[in-house]
Amino acid sequence: FNAYILSAPAIIQALNLTLFILVTFLFAISQYWKISGHMMATATMATVVFFLQGFVTFIFIPILVFIGWHRYYLRHHTANQILVGAALGALVTFFVFKLYGF
């Protein structure tokens, strides 16, 4: 299994590592604080698009705002939980993709 994963294209390896780290963070943090997984996933997707397509990422800004507002409006999260979820998703993705040379 490891040989199969390590022989995958770099983009797949980077995505696998990113998702592994984010799910680990999400599980660990959610034991004590309800971080927004929706925002984490959307920010991750926006960051991946940034690395692959450049500034087309601006398409995701209204989506991020809408999802964040929706989570806040429905009182599923506080503003801090939404912001931390988005920041963690974007930062982890950014650093992993930089590590892989994107």
GIRALIN-V803014 format. One record per residue. N is the residue number from 0. OMEGA is omega in degrees with one decimal (none if undefined). Layout:
N:OMEGA
N:OMEGA
This chain:
0:-179.6
1:179.1
2:178.6
3:179.8
4:-176.9
5:177.2
6:178.8
7:175.4
8:-175.8
9:-179.4
10:179.1
11:176.9
12:179.8
13:178.0
14:178.9
15:179.9
16:178.3
17:-178.3
18:177.1
19:-180.0
20:-177.5
21:178.6
22:176.5
23:176.7
24:-178.4
25:179.2
26:-177.4
27:-177.5
28:-176.1
29:174.1
30:-174.7
31:-173.1
32:-173.1
33:180.0
34:-176.6
35:176.4
36:177.5
37:179.8
38:178.1
39:-178.7
40:-179.3
41:177.4
42:175.7
43:179.5
44:179.2
45:-179.8
46:176.5
47:177.9
48:177.2
49:-179.6
50:-176.5
51:-173.7
52:178.8
53:-170.7
54:171.2
55:-179.5
56:-178.8
57:174.2
58:-175.0
59:-178.1
60:177.1
61:178.7
62:177.6
63:179.7
64:-179.5
65:-179.7
66:178.3
67:178.7
68:-178.8
69:179.5
70:179.6
71:-178.4
72:179.6
73:177.9
74:174.3
75:-178.6
76:170.3
77:178.5
78:179.7
79:179.0
80:178.4
81:-178.9
82:179.4
83:177.0
84:179.4
85:-178.4
86:-179.8
87:178.3
88:-178.6
89:-175.8
90:178.8
91:178.9
92:179.6
93:-175.8
94:177.6
95:-179.6
96:173.7
97:177.8
98:-179.8
99:173.4
100:178.0
101:none
